[in-house]
Amino acid sequence: MENIFDFKPTNEELEDIFGDVISKDDYLTNRTEADELLGDLYSLFVYRGQKTEAETYLTKITNQAYANSLKETSFNF
């Protein structure tokens, strides 16, 4: 499954999205749910201002409550 590291996030992006710069190994150890991975991709693309790409990942999230919470708390970068 795709994850945020497939899109080469910068240290700044990682820090702004997760509150810290994390390694790919730590990320994959702690993020095991598909919806979490999709939510992180959504957050990355919102951060980058790529709304169409972000929406693509948001629509793949199966837990609608989680998807709605992501939309409500979207970053205003």
PyMOL commands that set and color helices and strands:
alter all, ss='L'
color gray80, all
select helices_A, chain A and resi 4-7+11-18+24-30+34-47+51-58+64-72
alter helices_A, ss='H'
color red, helices_A
deselect
rebuild
show_as cartoon
